[in-house]
Amino acid sequence: MKNEHVLSGLVRKRAEIAGQIEHTQAELRRLVTDLDAIDAAIRIFDPDADTGAIPNRQYPPRHAAFRGEMMRHVMGALRLAKGPVTSRDIARTVMTARGLNPDDPTMLQMIRKRVGACLWKLKQGEHAREVPIGGDLKGWVRNG
């Protein structure tokens, strides 16, 4: 049969996407059930409440963060560190805490840049400082 490899790759990709759809539908059912329970709780306290009029809160993409979330993660990582840590170490900690794959190099680079921006702000506010840790690497420690 011609194009056997192409066909098997397409079949495998189709199975993967079908599995993602199944998982997403199950997650959607869970979220709808949770929302119905919250609506019922609201009606207990306010029977006349129009839950449909409540505006939806913007949900950030998986890699985005809510306001201040990244800074909290960075400060938490610095607080828990026993010594100087690199921005890469902090980025991996942040990704793990947020349920992201720390082995994804593209995502790691993006989160590392955001961590670097947070560290720069912390340095400007004198909440953290750079510490040389060998070679071109610099570590970060919390002040105080």
Sequence and secondary structure as in RCSB ss.txt:
>XXXX:A:sequence
MKNEHVLSGLVRKRAEIAGQIEHTQAELRRLVTDLDAIDAAIRIFDPDADTGAIPNRQYPPRHAAFRGEMMRHVM
GALRLAKGPVTSRDIARTVMTARGLNPDDPTMLQMIRKRVGACLWKLKQGEHAREVPIGGDLKGWVRNG
>XXXX:A:secstr
 TTHHHHHHHHHHHHHHHHHHHHHHHHHHHHHHHHHHHHHHHHHH TT  GGGS       TT   TTHHHHHHH
HHHHH SS B HHHHHHHHHHHTT  TT HHHHHHHHHHHHHHHHHHHHTTSEEEEEEETTEEEEEE  
